[in-house]
Amino acid sequence: MTREIPLIHPGEILLEDWLKPLGISQTALAKAIAVPPRRIHEIIAGKRAISADTALRLAVFFQTDAQSWLNLQSHYDAEQTREKLAGTLAHIPAYDTLALSENI
């Protein structure tokens, strides 16, 4: 199955929707939320996930909520995994109450 809309890593959202419009550098963000700059660089590069720790720090800094950052990450992870498991998932039957009751 080909994806119509490309899957976007939360780091790209952080960069394009928050840092660039607000004129904040990755290093300045790292310093402001008291994390190593490498953590922010890796998130932006799509090489690291947004953890609960980072989500909480971003939420305080940007005056958002941590759950939104975590939801971005979990959606990305689930969709990426769905693509990897597409063949396997296609062979898993859906739960059928009628078929189940017939086997009991």
N, C-alpha and C positions, 0 to 999 in steps of 0.2 A: 504494500500500500504506500503510495507516494503522498507525502504531506503537502497540503496546499499552502499552509502558512508555516514558515520555518520555525523550528523550536529555538527559543531565545533563552540563553542562560541568564539567571538573575543578575550576574555581574554586569552584563550588557545593559540591563535595565537600570542598575545602579549608576553606571557611567552616563548613559544617554538621557535618562529621565531626571537624574538628580545632580550628579557632579558637574556635568557640562553646563546645564542651564543655570546653576547657581554659582558657577565659576570657582568650584572647589577642586583642588588637586587631590590625587590619591594620597599623597604624603600628608597633606593637611588634614584629610579625613582620618587617616590612621592616627595621627597625633591627637586630634580632637577626641577620638573615641578610645584612646589609650590601647591600641593594638599595634603590633609590628607592621610596618609598611608592606612587608612581603605578603601578609594576609590579604590586604586590600588588593594588591597587584594580582595575586593569584585568583581571587574572586572575579575581578574584572576580566582576567584572561580566560575565565571559564575552567580553570584548573583546580578550583577549590569550591566547595559548597558553602552556603551561608548557614552557619551553625546557630543554635539557640543563643549562644553567647554573643555572637556577632549581630544577630537579629535584634536582641535587646539593646545593644549599644547603638545600632542604626536607628532604632525606634526612638530612643531618647534624643539623639542628635537631630533627626529630621522631624521630630514631633509626629511620628506615625505610630503604628502599633507593631509589635514584634511578630504577631501572627501573620500579618500581611507578607512580611519578608520570608517567613517560614513557608507560607503557602506558595509563594513564587518558586521556592526551592523544591518543595515536595511535588508540585505540578511538573516541573522540569524533570525531576528524577523519575516520576511515574511514566511520563511520556517517552523518555529515553529508554526506559526498561521495556515499555510496551513495544517499541520498535525492535528491540533486540530479541524479544520473545514472540514476535508475531507468528512465526510458524508453529511454535508450541501452543500458544494460546488458541490458535485456530482449530486445534484438535481436542480441546477440552470441551466436553458437552455441558450445556447449561443444565442446571438443576430442574428436574421435571417431577412435580409431585405425583402425577399419575403413574409414571414409570416406577418411581420409588415405592409407591403403595402396592404396585403389582408384584414387586420382588419380596415383599414382606410376608 
